[in-house]
Amino acid sequence: MVFNTGATLLDAIVLAVVSKDAEGTYGYKITQEVRQVIEISESTLYPVLRRLQKDECLETYDMEFGGRNRRYYKITEKGYAQLSLYRREWSEYSGKITGLFEGRTL
């Protein structure tokens, strides 16, 4: 993708991905789902996950899988509220950009 993906958009995308599973999901799976819409490396994703956890939008828990612990990320109530704000803002923003690209008067 030729457009720059800022930190706020990454936060919104990660929250949207994690919110799809009420029980939470793990880092590699999050990376694979995010990669379906934007190119991102795991080294970029994990600081986003840590920031969202620090901001209390995500919580973590560990679960054994294949003899190893796997860290799961689960969206919090604060995370749902933030995601709702991001969705409203994205709808307005993307509508304006689409209108501009399509030649509509703003």
Buried (B, 14 or more C-beta within 10 A) or exposed (E): EEEEBEEEBBBBBBBBBBBEBEEBBBBEBBBEBBEEEEEBEEEBBBEBBEBBBEEEBBBBEEEEEEEEEBEBBBBBEBBEEBBEEBEEEBEEEEEEEEEEEEEEEE
